[in-house]
Amino acid sequence: MTALIVSLTVAVALLAILVAGLLRSHAEILRALHELGVGEGGKATRSSGLKTREGIAEPRTETTPAFDISGTKPDGATRHVGVLGTEHTTLLAFMTTGCSTCQIFWKEFSERADLDLPGLDTRLVIVTKSLEHESESQLEKLAPRHHPVVMTSQAWDQYKIPVSPYFILVEAGKIVGEGSAGSWKQVQSLLTQAYRDSTIRTRAHRPGSDREKYADDELRAAGIEPGDPSLYPTDAPEVQP
């Protein structure tokens, strides 16, 4: 009799452990389904879209046209930057003084006047929020000497900027590239590819004379002038009849 009681006790204990394990597994499955956005009845309870790495800005959820930038300098003086109707290609860098990832770019922009921007005449314009949203002492310390800074919350609203840092490349009044990353090298790669794609699309719609001028400009940018010997190779192999 004693042996039977002991056996039943052990069996009940094992069954309790098994049930507890099943309940724990069930809870883990429900938690995983919830994180995937599936709720009761198979309906999604939240968005299951892709997320960027922590510290990297999400892409804009709404596209906008390009706008000129109007605001103030860090010293309070009025500043207007024309983006539309200019011959410049403009890279707008939306940053704040409190963003931890932005610190990487503030340092890069302060140390370098030449940032190897895509295009022959591309300028960088840093856009922060208005003074009531920024640290004046931090901005005084971070603002680079080589690149203009405009303080304007209105531009953030016009361009529907999600978070910072965020970069928008404007050429001929149109947004041709945008995005964010954790380093300047990544931003360069992103924007250079966008600029090249835009150049190819634009070139395909140019008349013949414009295409020739574009080719001449590209050659000059590479240091090759009309009459350069490299344009007229003389050492081509002779074709035997």
JOWOCOR-V155147 format. One record per backbone hydrogen bond with DSSP energy under -0.5 kcal/mol. CO is the residue of the C=O (numbers start at 0). NH is the residue of the N-H. E is the energy in kcal/mol with one decimal. If there is no record, write none. Layout:
BEGIN
co:CO nh:NH e:E
co:CO nh:NH e:E
END
This chain:
BEGIN
co:0 nh:4 e:-2.2
co:1 nh:5 e:-2.3
co:2 nh:6 e:-2.3
co:3 nh:7 e:-2.4
co:4 nh:8 e:-2.3
co:5 nh:9 e:-2.4
co:6 nh:10 e:-2.4
co:7 nh:11 e:-2.5
co:8 nh:12 e:-2.2
co:9 nh:13 e:-2.5
co:10 nh:14 e:-2.4
co:11 nh:15 e:-2.3
co:12 nh:16 e:-2.1
co:13 nh:17 e:-2.3
co:14 nh:18 e:-2.5
co:15 nh:19 e:-2.3
co:16 nh:20 e:-2.2
co:17 nh:21 e:-2.2
co:18 nh:22 e:-2.4
co:19 nh:23 e:-2.1
co:20 nh:24 e:-2.4
co:21 nh:25 e:-2.5
co:22 nh:26 e:-2.1
co:23 nh:27 e:-2.1
co:24 nh:28 e:-2.2
co:25 nh:29 e:-2.3
co:26 nh:30 e:-2.2
co:27 nh:31 e:-2.3
co:28 nh:32 e:-2.4
co:29 nh:33 e:-2.2
co:30 nh:34 e:-2.1
co:31 nh:35 e:-1.4
co:32 nh:37 e:-2.7
co:33 nh:36 e:-1.2
co:36 nh:38 e:-0.6
co:36 nh:44 e:-1.1
co:38 nh:41 e:-1.5
co:39 nh:42 e:-1.2
co:42 nh:38 e:-3.9
co:52 nh:55 e:-2.3
co:67 nh:69 e:-0.6
co:68 nh:80 e:-3.4
co:70 nh:78 e:-2.6
co:71 nh:150 e:-3.0
co:72 nh:75 e:-2.2
co:76 nh:72 e:-3.6
co:78 nh:70 e:-2.7
co:79 nh:81 e:-0.5
co:80 nh:68 e:-2.5
co:82 nh:85 e:-0.5
co:82 nh:172 e:-0.5
co:87 nh:89 e:-0.5
co:88 nh:122 e:-2.3
co:89 nh:91 e:-0.7
co:89 nh:169 e:-3.1
co:90 nh:92 e:-0.6
co:90 nh:124 e:-2.7
co:91 nh:93 e:-0.7
co:91 nh:167 e:-2.2
co:92 nh:94 e:-0.8
co:92 nh:126 e:-2.9
co:93 nh:164 e:-0.6
co:93 nh:165 e:-1.7
co:98 nh:102 e:-0.8
co:99 nh:102 e:-0.7
co:100 nh:103 e:-1.2
co:100 nh:104 e:-0.7
co:101 nh:105 e:-2.8
co:102 nh:106 e:-2.0
co:103 nh:107 e:-1.8
co:104 nh:108 e:-3.0
co:105 nh:109 e:-1.8
co:106 nh:110 e:-1.7
co:107 nh:111 e:-1.3
co:112 nh:114 e:-0.7
co:120 nh:88 e:-1.6
co:122 nh:90 e:-3.0
co:123 nh:147 e:-0.6
co:124 nh:92 e:-2.7
co:125 nh:127 e:-0.6
co:125 nh:149 e:-3.0
co:126 nh:94 e:-1.8
co:127 nh:151 e:-2.8
co:129 nh:132 e:-2.3
co:130 nh:133 e:-1.3
co:133 nh:135 e:-0.7
co:134 nh:138 e:-2.6
co:135 nh:139 e:-2.0
co:136 nh:140 e:-1.4
co:137 nh:141 e:-2.4
co:138 nh:142 e:-2.7
co:147 nh:125 e:-2.6
co:149 nh:127 e:-2.3
co:149 nh:151 e:-0.7
co:150 nh:71 e:-1.5
co:151 nh:155 e:-0.8
co:152 nh:156 e:-1.8
co:153 nh:157 e:-2.6
co:154 nh:158 e:-2.4
co:155 nh:160 e:-2.2
co:156 nh:159 e:-0.6
co:165 nh:93 e:-3.2
co:166 nh:178 e:-2.0
co:167 nh:91 e:-3.1
co:167 nh:169 e:-0.6
co:168 nh:175 e:-2.5
co:168 nh:176 e:-1.2
co:169 nh:89 e:-2.7
co:170 nh:173 e:-1.9
co:172 nh:65 e:-0.6
co:173 nh:170 e:-2.9
co:173 nh:175 e:-0.7
co:176 nh:168 e:-3.3
co:178 nh:166 e:-2.6
co:182 nh:186 e:-1.7
co:183 nh:187 e:-2.8
co:184 nh:188 e:-2.0
co:185 nh:189 e:-2.2
co:186 nh:190 e:-2.8
co:187 nh:191 e:-2.7
co:188 nh:192 e:-1.9
co:189 nh:193 e:-1.8
co:190 nh:194 e:-2.7
co:191 nh:195 e:-2.4
co:192 nh:196 e:-2.3
co:193 nh:197 e:-2.2
co:194 nh:198 e:-2.5
co:195 nh:199 e:-2.3
co:196 nh:200 e:-2.0
co:197 nh:201 e:-2.5
co:198 nh:202 e:-2.8
co:199 nh:203 e:-1.7
co:200 nh:204 e:-0.6
co:201 nh:204 e:-1.1
co:202 nh:205 e:-1.3
co:206 nh:210 e:-2.0
co:207 nh:211 e:-2.0
co:208 nh:212 e:-2.1
co:209 nh:213 e:-2.6
co:210 nh:214 e:-2.3
co:211 nh:215 e:-2.4
co:212 nh:216 e:-2.6
co:213 nh:217 e:-2.4
co:214 nh:218 e:-2.2
co:215 nh:219 e:-2.5
co:216 nh:220 e:-2.3
co:217 nh:221 e:-1.1
co:218 nh:223 e:-2.9
co:219 nh:222 e:-1.9
co:222 nh:224 e:-0.6
co:224 nh:227 e:-2.0
co:227 nh:230 e:-2.3
co:228 nh:231 e:-1.5
co:237 nh:239 e:-0.6
END
